[in-house]
Amino acid sequence: MKYKRKLAPATTFDFATMETWLSDMAEDGWIPVDFRGEKVKFQQAEPQKRSYRIAIPRYFDTQPTAKQLEEYHQLGWEFICTYRCKGYLLANITEHPQEPYTDPAVQKKNIEELYQEERYLYLAGMVLGTLFFVGLGLLTWHYLGRNIIDPNWVLEFYGPILFLLLAVFNFYELRLLKRLKTSLEQGLPISHEKDYTKKLQLKRISNLIYAILGITLLLPPLSDIYSAFRPDETQEKAAVSVSPLPYVPMEEITKSASDTEISLYSEPTLFAPLLFQTFEMGDSNSMDTMLLEVRPSFLTEQAFLTLGANGTFPDAFLPSTAEQALVLSSDSFDEGYFYQETSEMQRQMLTLRKGNRLLIVRYHGENRLADSLSAFLPLLEQNYTIQE
């Protein structure tokens, strides 16, 4: 016995198109046996002319009641299978079959109840989805600086797009159901259109879009899982050579020569087209320098605030261990703050902003970064070139 699955040309509530398509498939020798998922499962049989109808019961179950089956049978209709957990698919082999709805008023009432149920579900989904993405947006804004330098924009961008597409699709479904309800209320017959080629093409395109978006949303967690199981094969960052230097050599801070290991990386992102990170490690001190430009410029102040100006940079120190921030002022920059830890760890942080360029310096050592402020100011002005 041969089976195959085919993509339906119609959405769930486009009953007329679905019924016409199933009749055409029966003429080609294929009888539907399963309506789960986007594709319909067919069983091969002898080609025959069949009419199909989708009946919506008041209370859906996986199988019609004995009374319902008897009523359908008296009118010449055979129960085929359930229809996407909404109703029952019926077939009739007579040329001009009587409609399977024994009481049109009951059928109209069932469609009305289904419409109300689907509308409430749609509204609830819209409200919950909107609240979720508003909350996600506020969280992203709260940690904007971290998201700019270490971006995971898949969920932020594709999530709302996917939600919008799903909302449009479900609204279209709801409109189809409302149109069917209105036609039944006005006593108009359901028109079974014969040409559904365009609808099938649109369905294929929409399914492709959803598949691409779904795969894109799965990539970040799958990448994390893959990396977790292959810890020994993680690739290190590639160091670069930049001219002029986008950092201050630690000797200028300590005022003494010492052996220092320096690692310089260029890691531009979508919202930080210029981003340098430098790590300097000495015998008894260390300094991390981050220099970046934020685009578009209206994001700059929030990025600066979340990267350091509030003293809560994740890799630095907690506000409870820092002294009151020293506000720096100069014609050479727009904003500046200096934080110094009160404990014996002697950690400090210097944050400067000029226009859309930010400088975040974290230092562990005895010398005060604020005393060497003039050494950092040129970093906010220079044009940098990455050496090949």
Short mmCIF file of the C-alpha atoms (twelve columns), coordinates in Angstrom:
data_MODEL
# 
_entry.id   MODEL 
# 
loop_
_atom_site.group_PDB 
_atom_site.id 
_atom_site.type_symbol 
_atom_site.label_atom_id 
_atom_site.label_alt_id 
_atom_site.label_comp_id 
_atom_site.label_asym_id 
_atom_site.label_seq_id 
_atom_site.Cartn_x 
_atom_site.Cartn_y 
_atom_site.Cartn_z 
_atom_site.pdbx_PDB_model_num 
ATOM 1   C CA . MET A 1   0.000   0.000  0.000  1 
ATOM 2   C CA . LYS A 2   1.562   3.289  -1.117 1 
ATOM 3   C CA . TYR A 3   1.484   6.520  0.878  1 
ATOM 4   C CA . LYS A 4   2.746   10.043 0.257  1 
ATOM 5   C CA . ARG A 5   2.587   13.463 1.870  1 
ATOM 6   C CA . LYS A 6   1.745   16.658 0.030  1 
ATOM 7   C CA . LEU A 7   1.754   20.291 1.076  1 
ATOM 8   C CA . ALA A 8   -1.795  21.609 1.350  1 
ATOM 9   C CA . PRO A 9   -2.505  24.703 -0.783 1 
ATOM 10  C CA . ALA A 10  -4.764  26.234 1.841  1 
ATOM 11  C CA . THR A 11  -4.617  27.287 5.458  1 
ATOM 12  C CA . THR A 12  -6.648  25.550 8.155  1 
ATOM 13  C CA . PHE A 13  -9.792  27.644 7.847  1 
ATOM 14  C CA . ASP A 14  -9.829  27.966 4.056  1 
ATOM 15  C CA . PHE A 15  -12.332 25.131 3.897  1 
ATOM 16  C CA . ALA A 16  -13.499 25.701 0.304  1 
ATOM 17  C CA . THR A 17  -10.021 25.537 -1.216 1 
ATOM 18  C CA . MET A 18  -9.084  22.538 0.915  1 
ATOM 19  C CA . GLU A 19  -12.217 20.603 -0.073 1 
ATOM 20  C CA . THR A 20  -11.674 21.329 -3.783 1 
ATOM 21  C CA . TRP A 21  -8.039  20.231 -3.612 1 
ATOM 22  C CA . LEU A 22  -8.960  16.977 -1.880 1 
ATOM 23  C CA . SER A 23  -11.521 16.230 -4.601 1 
ATOM 24  C CA . ASP A 24  -8.854  16.770 -7.268 1 
ATOM 25  C CA . MET A 25  -6.471  14.461 -5.389 1 
ATOM 26  C CA . ALA A 26  -9.190  11.759 -5.281 1 
ATOM 27  C CA . GLU A 27  -9.536  11.977 -9.071 1 
ATOM 28  C CA . ASP A 28  -5.798  11.293 -9.266 1 
ATOM 29  C CA . GLY A 29  -6.183  8.265  -6.981 1 
ATOM 30  C CA . TRP A 30  -5.129  9.652  -3.605 1 
ATOM 31  C CA . ILE A 31  -7.305  9.547  -0.476 1 
ATOM 32  C CA . PRO A 32  -6.403  11.625 2.649  1 
ATOM 33  C CA . VAL A 33  -5.783  9.666  5.833  1 
ATOM 34  C CA . ASP A 34  -3.988  12.124 8.144  1 
ATOM 35  C CA . PHE A 35  -4.123  15.910 8.519  1 
ATOM 36  C CA . ARG A 36  -1.436  16.468 11.138 1 
ATOM 37  C CA . GLY A 37  1.229   19.046 10.290 1 
ATOM 38  C CA . GLU A 38  1.546   21.200 7.187  1 
ATOM 39  C CA . LYS A 39  1.550   18.210 4.844  1 
ATOM 40  C CA . VAL A 40  -1.422  15.909 4.313  1 
ATOM 41  C CA . LYS A 41  -0.823  12.163 4.229  1 
ATOM 42  C CA . PHE A 42  -2.507  10.342 1.340  1 
ATOM 43  C CA . GLN A 43  -3.098  6.672  0.582  1 
ATOM 44  C CA . GLN A 44  -3.123  5.479  -3.015 1 
ATOM 45  C CA . ALA A 45  -6.450  4.136  -4.267 1 
ATOM 46  C CA . GLU A 46  -8.467  3.869  -7.454 1 
ATOM 47  C CA . PRO A 47  -9.130  7.249  -9.119 1 
ATOM 48  C CA . GLN A 48  -12.668 8.328  -8.305 1 
ATOM 49  C CA . LYS A 49  -14.852 11.388 -8.038 1 
ATOM 50  C CA . ARG A 50  -15.375 12.401 -4.436 1 
ATOM 51  C CA . SER A 51  -16.814 15.417 -2.708 1 
ATOM 52  C CA . TYR A 52  -15.293 16.451 0.588  1 
ATOM 53  C CA . ARG A 53  -16.683 18.542 3.406  1 
ATOM 54  C CA . ILE A 54  -15.171 19.732 6.668  1 
ATOM 55  C CA . ALA A 55  -17.727 19.555 9.470  1 
ATOM 56  C CA . ILE A 56  -17.166 21.513 12.685 1 
ATOM 57  C CA . PRO A 57  -18.768 19.840 15.732 1 
ATOM 58  C CA . ARG A 58  -19.684 21.724 18.880 1 
ATOM 59  C CA . TYR A 59  -17.419 19.515 20.975 1 
ATOM 60  C CA . PHE A 60  -14.469 18.111 19.095 1 
ATOM 61  C CA . ASP A 61  -13.231 14.596 19.833 1 
ATOM 62  C CA . THR A 62  -10.831 12.279 18.036 1 
ATOM 63  C CA . GLN A 63  -13.820 10.318 16.738 1 
ATOM 64  C CA . PRO A 64  -17.416 11.399 15.990 1 
ATOM 65  C CA . THR A 65  -20.070 9.951  18.239 1 
ATOM 66  C CA . ALA A 66  -22.162 7.020  17.042 1 
ATOM 67  C CA . LYS A 67  -25.101 9.394  16.594 1 
ATOM 68  C CA . GLN A 68  -23.045 11.754 14.444 1 
ATOM 69  C CA . LEU A 69  -21.723 8.889  12.321 1 
ATOM 70  C CA . GLU A 70  -25.259 7.642  11.775 1 
ATOM 71  C CA . GLU A 71  -26.478 11.105 10.744 1 
ATOM 72  C CA . TYR A 72  -23.582 11.505 8.309  1 
ATOM 73  C CA . HIS A 73  -24.206 8.021  6.884  1 
ATOM 74  C CA . GLN A 74  -27.904 8.700  6.291  1 
ATOM 75  C CA . LEU A 75  -26.929 11.680 4.142  1 
ATOM 76  C CA . GLY A 76  -24.376 9.622  2.189  1 
ATOM 77  C CA . TRP A 77  -21.236 10.911 3.924  1 
ATOM 78  C CA . GLU A 78  -18.346 8.798  5.189  1 
ATOM 79  C CA . PHE A 79  -16.067 9.879  8.028  1 
ATOM 80  C CA . ILE A 80  -12.448 9.902  6.754  1 
ATOM 81  C CA . CYS A 81  -10.310 11.403 9.523  1 
ATOM 82  C CA . THR A 82  -10.106 14.297 11.925 1 
ATOM 83  C CA . TYR A 83  -9.243  17.711 10.526 1 
ATOM 84  C CA . ARG A 84  -6.386  19.420 12.417 1 
ATOM 85  C CA . CYS A 85  -8.081  19.070 15.807 1 
ATOM 86  C CA . LYS A 86  -10.873 21.372 14.645 1 
ATOM 87  C CA . GLY A 87  -13.411 19.151 12.920 1 
ATOM 88  C CA . TYR A 88  -14.110 16.060 10.835 1 
ATOM 89  C CA . LEU A 89  -13.324 15.384 7.189  1 
ATOM 90  C CA . LEU A 90  -16.226 13.716 5.371  1 
ATOM 91  C CA . ALA A 91  -16.399 12.243 1.854  1 
ATOM 92  C CA . ASN A 92  -19.271 11.489 -0.521 1 
ATOM 93  C CA . ILE A 93  -19.058 9.661  -3.854 1 
ATOM 94  C CA . THR A 94  -22.445 10.765 -5.251 1 
ATOM 95  C CA . GLU A 95  -22.519 13.378 -8.010 1 
ATOM 96  C CA . HIS A 96  -24.676 15.971 -6.264 1 
ATOM 97  C CA . PRO A 97  -24.507 15.136 -2.556 1 
ATOM 98  C CA . GLN A 98  -26.697 16.666 0.072  1 
ATOM 99  C CA . GLU A 99  -24.747 18.826 2.515  1 
ATOM 100 C CA . PRO A 100 -23.797 16.884 5.651  1 
ATOM 101 C CA . TYR A 101 -25.053 19.581 7.990  1 
ATOM 102 C CA . THR A 102 -28.367 18.190 9.209  1 
ATOM 103 C CA . ASP A 103 -29.193 21.483 10.900 1 
ATOM 104 C CA . PRO A 104 -27.705 24.661 9.304  1 
ATOM 105 C CA . ALA A 105 -28.475 26.638 12.449 1 
ATOM 106 C CA . VAL A 106 -26.388 24.228 14.545 1 
ATOM 107 C CA . GLN A 107 -23.514 24.403 12.048 1 
ATOM 108 C CA . LYS A 108 -23.600 28.222 12.118 1 
ATOM 109 C CA . LYS A 109 -23.551 28.121 15.905 1 
ATOM 110 C CA . ASN A 110 -20.568 25.737 15.892 1 
ATOM 111 C CA . ILE A 111 -18.646 27.982 13.491 1 
ATOM 112 C CA . GLU A 112 -19.479 30.996 15.647 1 
ATOM 113 C CA . GLU A 113 -18.149 29.276 18.787 1 
ATOM 114 C CA . LEU A 114 -14.995 28.189 16.960 1 
ATOM 115 C CA . TYR A 115 -14.479 31.754 15.732 1 
ATOM 116 C CA . GLN A 116 -14.856 33.186 19.237 1 
ATOM 117 C CA . GLU A 117 -12.434 30.607 20.645 1 
ATOM 118 C CA . GLU A 118 -9.819  31.307 17.962 1 
ATOM 119 C CA . ARG A 119 -10.227 35.072 18.408 1 
ATOM 120 C CA . TYR A 120 -9.642  34.867 22.169 1 
ATOM 121 C CA . LEU A 121 -6.572  32.683 21.588 1 
ATOM 122 C CA . TYR A 122 -5.251  35.169 19.028 1 
ATOM 123 C CA . LEU A 123 -5.750  38.157 21.322 1 
ATOM 124 C CA . ALA A 124 -4.173  36.322 24.264 1 
ATOM 125 C CA . GLY A 125 -1.197  35.329 22.101 1 
ATOM 126 C CA . MET A 126 -0.773  38.900 20.869 1 
ATOM 127 C CA . VAL A 127 -0.831  40.308 24.393 1 
ATOM 128 C CA . LEU A 128 1.582   37.714 25.800 1 
ATOM 129 C CA . GLY A 129 3.919   37.971 22.803 1 
ATOM 130 C CA . THR A 130 3.957   41.765 22.968 1 
ATOM 131 C CA . LEU A 131 4.695   41.740 26.697 1 
ATOM 132 C CA . PHE A 132 7.489   39.210 26.157 1 
ATOM 133 C CA . PHE A 133 9.250   41.256 23.478 1 
ATOM 134 C CA . VAL A 134 8.728   44.522 25.339 1 
ATOM 135 C CA . GLY A 135 10.373  42.922 28.373 1 
ATOM 136 C CA . LEU A 136 13.138  41.522 26.181 1 
ATOM 137 C CA . GLY A 137 13.662  44.962 24.650 1 
ATOM 138 C CA . LEU A 138 13.911  46.613 28.072 1 
ATOM 139 C CA . LEU A 139 16.404  43.960 29.187 1 
ATOM 140 C CA . THR A 140 18.448  44.472 26.030 1 
ATOM 141 C CA . TRP A 141 18.439  48.240 26.613 1 
ATOM 142 C CA . HIS A 142 19.475  47.772 30.229 1 
ATOM 143 C CA . TYR A 143 22.510  45.746 29.124 1 
ATOM 144 C CA . LEU A 144 22.998  47.581 25.829 1 
ATOM 145 C CA . GLY A 145 26.769  48.013 26.179 1 
ATOM 146 C CA . ARG A 146 27.361  44.322 26.761 1 
ATOM 147 C CA . ASN A 147 25.049  43.415 23.857 1 
ATOM 148 C CA . ILE A 148 26.933  45.780 21.538 1 
ATOM 149 C CA . ILE A 149 30.397  44.349 22.220 1 
ATOM 150 C CA . ASP A 150 29.250  40.741 22.575 1 
ATOM 151 C CA . PRO A 151 26.144  40.633 20.389 1 
ATOM 152 C CA . ASN A 152 23.478  37.986 20.196 1 
ATOM 153 C CA . TRP A 153 21.048  39.829 17.965 1 
ATOM 154 C CA . VAL A 154 19.361  36.758 16.511 1 
ATOM 155 C CA . LEU A 155 16.615  36.691 19.115 1 
ATOM 156 C CA . GLU A 156 16.362  40.489 19.287 1 
ATOM 157 C CA . PHE A 157 15.858  40.831 15.516 1 
ATOM 158 C CA . TYR A 158 14.440  37.577 14.213 1 
ATOM 159 C CA . GLY A 159 12.254  36.904 17.252 1 
ATOM 160 C CA . PRO A 160 10.002  39.951 16.734 1 
ATOM 161 C CA . ILE A 161 9.987   39.378 12.950 1 
ATOM 162 C CA . LEU A 162 8.860   35.783 13.414 1 
ATOM 163 C CA . PHE A 163 6.262   36.891 15.958 1 
ATOM 164 C CA . LEU A 164 4.936   39.532 13.518 1 
ATOM 165 C CA . LEU A 165 4.704   37.014 10.677 1 
ATOM 166 C CA . LEU A 166 2.869   34.538 12.892 1 
ATOM 167 C CA . ALA A 167 0.509   37.296 14.017 1 
ATOM 168 C CA . VAL A 168 -0.251  38.237 10.388 1 
ATOM 169 C CA . PHE A 169 -0.773  34.582 9.445  1 
ATOM 170 C CA . ASN A 170 -3.146  33.935 12.357 1 
ATOM 171 C CA . PHE A 171 -5.019  37.165 11.637 1 
ATOM 172 C CA . TYR A 172 -5.512  35.950 8.061  1 
ATOM 173 C CA . GLU A 173 -6.816  32.627 9.398  1 
ATOM 174 C CA . LEU A 174 -9.180  34.472 11.694 1 
ATOM 175 C CA . ARG A 175 -10.475 36.571 8.800  1 
ATOM 176 C CA . LEU A 176 -11.173 33.434 6.768  1 
ATOM 177 C CA . LEU A 177 -13.155 31.951 9.624  1 
ATOM 178 C CA . LYS A 178 -15.093 35.181 10.083 1 
ATOM 179 C CA . ARG A 179 -15.868 35.287 6.356  1 
ATOM 180 C CA . LEU A 180 -17.186 31.722 6.544  1 
ATOM 181 C CA . LYS A 181 -19.267 32.600 9.582  1 
ATOM 182 C CA . THR A 182 -20.731 35.644 7.829  1 
ATOM 183 C CA . SER A 183 -21.569 33.642 4.695  1 
ATOM 184 C CA . LEU A 184 -23.413 31.035 6.749  1 
ATOM 185 C CA . GLU A 185 -25.324 33.739 8.619  1 
ATOM 186 C CA . GLN A 186 -26.408 35.276 5.303  1 
ATOM 187 C CA . GLY A 187 -27.353 31.888 3.872  1 
ATOM 188 C CA . LEU A 188 -24.808 32.149 1.048  1 
ATOM 189 C CA . PRO A 189 -23.362 28.954 -0.452 1 
ATOM 190 C CA . ILE A 190 -19.645 28.306 -0.044 1 
ATOM 191 C CA . SER A 191 -17.849 28.881 -3.346 1 
ATOM 192 C CA . HIS A 192 -15.430 26.047 -4.178 1 
ATOM 193 C CA . GLU A 193 -12.796 27.760 -6.311 1 
ATOM 194 C CA . LYS A 194 -10.999 25.537 -8.761 1 
ATOM 195 C CA . ASP A 195 -7.706  27.387 -9.270 1 
ATOM 196 C CA . TYR A 196 -5.607  27.226 -6.097 1 
ATOM 197 C CA . THR A 197 -2.166  27.380 -7.791 1 
ATOM 198 C CA . LYS A 198 -1.319  30.845 -6.452 1 
ATOM 199 C CA . LYS A 199 -2.315  29.849 -2.929 1 
ATOM 200 C CA . LEU A 200 -0.086  26.789 -3.125 1 
ATOM 201 C CA . GLN A 201 2.856   28.947 -4.257 1 
ATOM 202 C CA . LEU A 202 2.265   31.423 -1.427 1 
ATOM 203 C CA . LYS A 203 2.068   28.543 1.051  1 
ATOM 204 C CA . ARG A 204 5.414   27.221 -0.128 1 
ATOM 205 C CA . ILE A 205 7.026   30.651 0.170  1 
ATOM 206 C CA . SER A 206 5.601   31.235 3.650  1 
ATOM 207 C CA . ASN A 207 6.758   27.793 4.815  1 
ATOM 208 C CA . LEU A 208 10.254  28.527 3.474  1 
ATOM 209 C CA . ILE A 209 10.345  31.842 5.362  1 
ATOM 210 C CA . TYR A 210 9.242   30.177 8.601  1 
ATOM 211 C CA . ALA A 211 11.813  27.402 8.118  1 
ATOM 212 C CA . ILE A 212 14.639  29.913 7.612  1 
ATOM 213 C CA . LEU A 213 13.608  31.954 10.645 1 
ATOM 214 C CA . GLY A 214 13.198  28.834 12.759 1 
ATOM 215 C CA . ILE A 215 16.642  27.521 11.811 1 
ATOM 216 C CA . THR A 216 18.165  30.946 12.508 1 
ATOM 217 C CA . LEU A 217 16.634  31.028 15.965 1 
ATOM 218 C CA . LEU A 218 18.022  27.560 16.703 1 
ATOM 219 C CA . LEU A 219 21.581  28.376 15.616 1 
ATOM 220 C CA . PRO A 220 22.755  30.202 18.809 1 
ATOM 221 C CA . PRO A 221 21.665  27.490 21.304 1 
ATOM 222 C CA . LEU A 222 22.904  24.734 18.995 1 
ATOM 223 C CA . SER A 223 26.245  26.526 18.675 1 
ATOM 224 C CA . ASP A 224 26.496  26.786 22.465 1 
ATOM 225 C CA . ILE A 225 25.720  23.092 22.887 1 
ATOM 226 C CA . TYR A 226 28.268  22.172 20.218 1 
ATOM 227 C CA . SER A 227 30.950  24.303 21.873 1 
ATOM 228 C CA . ALA A 228 30.184  22.832 25.295 1 
ATOM 229 C CA . PHE A 229 30.854  19.309 24.060 1 
ATOM 230 C CA . ARG A 230 34.072  20.308 22.275 1 
ATOM 231 C CA . PRO A 231 35.919  22.401 24.874 1 
ATOM 232 C CA . ASP A 232 39.378  21.331 23.724 1 
ATOM 233 C CA . GLU A 233 38.842  22.538 20.169 1 
ATOM 234 C CA . THR A 234 37.745  26.089 20.894 1 
ATOM 235 C CA . GLN A 235 39.614  28.574 18.732 1 
ATOM 236 C CA . GLU A 236 41.557  31.419 20.296 1 
ATOM 237 C CA . LYS A 237 41.137  34.996 19.173 1 
ATOM 238 C CA . ALA A 238 43.491  36.178 16.445 1 
ATOM 239 C CA . ALA A 239 45.724  39.058 17.575 1 
ATOM 240 C CA . VAL A 240 46.131  42.023 15.190 1 
ATOM 241 C CA . SER A 241 48.535  44.882 14.638 1 
ATOM 242 C CA . VAL A 242 47.042  48.400 14.722 1 
ATOM 243 C CA . SER A 243 48.535  51.790 13.968 1 
ATOM 244 C CA . PRO A 244 48.601  53.976 15.992 1 
ATOM 245 C CA . LEU A 245 48.255  51.950 19.190 1 
ATOM 246 C CA . PRO A 246 44.649  51.934 20.508 1 
ATOM 247 C CA . TYR A 247 45.877  51.645 24.102 1 
ATOM 248 C CA . VAL A 248 48.334  53.235 26.529 1 
ATOM 249 C CA . PRO A 249 51.428  51.132 27.314 1 
ATOM 250 C CA . MET A 250 51.375  50.214 30.977 1 
ATOM 251 C CA . GLU A 251 54.881  51.695 31.429 1 
ATOM 252 C CA . GLU A 252 53.322  55.144 31.044 1 
ATOM 253 C CA . ILE A 253 51.069  54.405 34.012 1 
ATOM 254 C CA . THR A 254 53.630  52.747 36.281 1 
ATOM 255 C CA . LYS A 255 56.441  55.167 35.239 1 
ATOM 256 C CA . SER A 256 58.835  52.231 35.172 1 
ATOM 257 C CA . ALA A 257 60.007  49.694 32.616 1 
ATOM 258 C CA . SER A 258 58.913  46.075 33.094 1 
ATOM 259 C CA . ASP A 259 58.262  42.928 31.121 1 
ATOM 260 C CA . THR A 260 54.689  43.125 29.837 1 
ATOM 261 C CA . GLU A 261 52.692  40.684 27.752 1 
ATOM 262 C CA . ILE A 262 50.340  42.462 25.361 1 
ATOM 263 C CA . SER A 263 47.434  40.997 23.383 1 
ATOM 264 C CA . LEU A 264 45.493  43.236 20.987 1 
ATOM 265 C CA . TYR A 265 42.287  42.154 19.237 1 
ATOM 266 C CA . SER A 266 39.972  43.824 16.748 1 
ATOM 267 C CA . GLU A 267 36.382  42.567 17.112 1 
ATOM 268 C CA . PRO A 268 33.974  44.892 15.246 1 
ATOM 269 C CA . THR A 269 30.267  44.186 15.590 1 
ATOM 270 C CA . LEU A 270 27.135  45.436 13.870 1 
ATOM 271 C CA . PHE A 271 26.741  48.374 16.271 1 
ATOM 272 C CA . ALA A 272 30.444  48.867 16.995 1 
ATOM 273 C CA . PRO A 273 32.244  49.031 13.618 1 
ATOM 274 C CA . LEU A 274 35.411  50.017 15.489 1 
ATOM 275 C CA . LEU A 275 36.181  47.860 18.512 1 
ATOM 276 C CA . PHE A 276 39.634  47.166 19.948 1 
ATOM 277 C CA . GLN A 277 40.343  45.181 23.086 1 
ATOM 278 C CA . THR A 278 43.834  45.137 24.584 1 
ATOM 279 C CA . PHE A 279 45.104  43.059 27.507 1 
ATOM 280 C CA . GLU A 280 48.395  43.989 29.196 1 
ATOM 281 C CA . MET A 281 49.848  41.758 31.902 1 
ATOM 282 C CA . GLY A 282 52.851  42.705 34.055 1 
ATOM 283 C CA . ASP A 283 54.536  41.215 37.097 1 
ATOM 284 C CA . SER A 284 52.288  42.894 39.670 1 
ATOM 285 C CA . ASN A 285 49.745  44.797 37.621 1 
ATOM 286 C CA . SER A 286 47.416  44.375 34.642 1 
ATOM 287 C CA . MET A 287 45.326  46.613 32.407 1 
ATOM 288 C CA . ASP A 288 42.456  45.958 30.002 1 
ATOM 289 C CA . THR A 289 41.584  48.654 27.459 1 
ATOM 290 C CA . MET A 290 38.458  48.712 25.325 1 
ATOM 291 C CA . LEU A 291 38.070  51.354 22.634 1 
ATOM 292 C CA . LEU A 292 34.957  51.419 20.477 1 
ATOM 293 C CA . GLU A 293 32.703  53.562 18.327 1 
ATOM 294 C CA . VAL A 294 28.968  53.081 18.636 1 
ATOM 295 C CA . ARG A 295 26.637  53.370 15.646 1 
ATOM 296 C CA . PRO A 296 24.004  54.747 15.402 1 
ATOM 297 C CA . SER A 297 25.065  57.570 17.674 1 
ATOM 298 C CA . PHE A 298 21.819  57.720 19.695 1 
ATOM 299 C CA . LEU A 299 22.847  54.426 21.344 1 
ATOM 300 C CA . THR A 300 26.128  55.898 22.617 1 
ATOM 301 C CA . GLU A 301 25.051  57.308 25.978 1 
ATOM 302 C CA . GLN A 302 23.164  54.176 27.025 1 
ATOM 303 C CA . ALA A 303 26.068  51.987 25.899 1 
ATOM 304 C CA . PHE A 304 28.479  54.148 27.899 1 
ATOM 305 C CA . LEU A 305 26.263  53.995 30.971 1 
ATOM 306 C CA . THR A 306 25.921  50.221 30.863 1 
ATOM 307 C CA . LEU A 307 29.586  49.587 30.036 1 
ATOM 308 C CA . GLY A 308 31.058  51.437 32.956 1 
ATOM 309 C CA . ALA A 309 29.686  54.784 34.014 1 
ATOM 310 C CA . ASN A 310 27.492  53.200 36.681 1 
ATOM 311 C CA . GLY A 311 30.367  51.175 38.147 1 
ATOM 312 C CA . THR A 312 28.715  47.825 37.484 1 
ATOM 313 C CA . PHE A 313 30.774  46.519 34.577 1 
ATOM 314 C CA . PRO A 314 30.428  42.727 34.961 1 
ATOM 315 C CA . ASP A 315 34.159  41.966 34.910 1 
ATOM 316 C CA . ALA A 316 35.176  44.872 37.125 1 
ATOM 317 C CA . PHE A 317 33.900  45.192 40.703 1 
ATOM 318 C CA . LEU A 318 30.666  45.726 42.541 1 
ATOM 319 C CA . PRO A 319 29.569  49.255 43.524 1 
ATOM 320 C CA . SER A 320 29.750  48.267 47.208 1 
ATOM 321 C CA . THR A 321 33.535  47.800 46.883 1 
ATOM 322 C CA . ALA A 322 34.150  51.063 45.023 1 
ATOM 323 C CA . GLU A 323 34.531  54.600 46.287 1 
ATOM 324 C CA . GLN A 324 32.168  57.327 45.141 1 
ATOM 325 C CA . ALA A 325 32.841  57.816 41.426 1 
ATOM 326 C CA . LEU A 326 35.087  60.736 40.603 1 
ATOM 327 C CA . VAL A 327 33.445  62.767 37.845 1 
ATOM 328 C CA . LEU A 328 36.039  63.936 35.368 1 
ATOM 329 C CA . SER A 329 35.634  67.054 33.243 1 
ATOM 330 C CA . SER A 330 37.666  68.371 30.345 1 
ATOM 331 C CA . ASP A 331 37.229  70.008 26.964 1 
ATOM 332 C CA . SER A 332 38.835  66.880 25.497 1 
ATOM 333 C CA . PHE A 333 35.840  64.596 26.225 1 
ATOM 334 C CA . ASP A 334 32.103  64.771 26.901 1 
ATOM 335 C CA . GLU A 335 31.882  62.489 29.930 1 
ATOM 336 C CA . GLY A 336 34.386  60.850 32.208 1 
ATOM 337 C CA . TYR A 337 34.342  58.787 35.414 1 
ATOM 338 C CA . PHE A 338 36.989  57.210 37.575 1 
ATOM 339 C CA . TYR A 339 36.311  54.383 40.032 1 
ATOM 340 C CA . GLN A 340 38.744  52.995 42.580 1 
ATOM 341 C CA . GLU A 341 38.197  49.930 44.741 1 
ATOM 342 C CA . THR A 342 38.607  50.413 48.477 1 
ATOM 343 C CA . SER A 343 39.829  46.863 49.162 1 
ATOM 344 C CA . GLU A 344 43.406  45.606 48.940 1 
ATOM 345 C CA . MET A 345 42.842  44.358 45.382 1 
ATOM 346 C CA . GLN A 346 43.503  47.926 44.107 1 
ATOM 347 C CA . ARG A 347 41.235  47.636 41.060 1 
ATOM 348 C CA . GLN A 348 40.330  50.779 39.150 1 
ATOM 349 C CA . MET A 349 38.207  51.712 36.155 1 
ATOM 350 C CA . LEU A 350 38.425  54.775 33.911 1 
ATOM 351 C CA . THR A 351 35.579  55.492 31.481 1 
ATOM 352 C CA . LEU A 352 35.636  58.301 28.906 1 
ATOM 353 C CA . ARG A 353 33.219  59.317 26.147 1 
ATOM 354 C CA . LYS A 354 33.689  61.728 23.293 1 
ATOM 355 C CA . GLY A 355 30.963  61.794 20.672 1 
ATOM 356 C CA . ASN A 356 30.224  58.196 19.795 1 
ATOM 357 C CA . ARG A 357 33.676  56.939 20.809 1 
ATOM 358 C CA . LEU A 358 34.018  55.193 24.177 1 
ATOM 359 C CA . LEU A 359 37.077  54.229 26.180 1 
ATOM 360 C CA . ILE A 360 36.835  51.740 29.052 1 
ATOM 361 C CA . VAL A 361 40.054  51.021 30.975 1 
ATOM 362 C CA . ARG A 362 40.283  48.539 33.853 1 
ATOM 363 C CA . TYR A 363 43.493  48.509 35.846 1 
ATOM 364 C CA . HIS A 364 44.880  46.426 38.700 1 
ATOM 365 C CA . GLY A 365 47.857  48.058 40.356 1 
ATOM 366 C CA . GLU A 366 49.080  50.746 42.722 1 
ATOM 367 C CA . ASN A 367 49.168  53.760 40.373 1 
ATOM 368 C CA . ARG A 368 46.016  55.865 39.875 1 
ATOM 369 C CA . LEU A 369 44.669  55.936 36.333 1 
ATOM 370 C CA . ALA A 370 43.238  59.412 36.937 1 
ATOM 371 C CA . ASP A 371 46.770  60.769 37.447 1 
ATOM 372 C CA . SER A 372 47.666  59.674 33.915 1 
ATOM 373 C CA . LEU A 373 44.499  60.970 32.264 1 
ATOM 374 C CA . SER A 374 46.374  62.966 29.622 1 
ATOM 375 C CA . ALA A 375 47.924  59.749 28.279 1 
ATOM 376 C CA . PHE A 376 44.479  58.336 27.409 1 
ATOM 377 C CA . LEU A 377 42.976  61.413 25.714 1 
ATOM 378 C CA . PRO A 378 44.646  60.887 22.291 1 
ATOM 379 C CA . LEU A 379 42.912  57.494 22.007 1 
ATOM 380 C CA . LEU A 380 39.598  59.319 21.581 1 
ATOM 381 C CA . GLU A 381 40.910  61.368 18.638 1 
ATOM 382 C CA . GLN A 382 43.121  59.109 16.523 1 
ATOM 383 C CA . ASN A 383 42.248  57.345 13.278 1 
ATOM 384 C CA . TYR A 384 43.263  53.675 13.391 1 
ATOM 385 C CA . THR A 385 44.460  51.355 10.675 1 
ATOM 386 C CA . ILE A 386 44.705  47.595 11.061 1 
ATOM 387 C CA . GLN A 387 48.023  46.371 9.666  1 
ATOM 388 C CA . GLU A 388 47.821  43.329 7.420  1 
# 
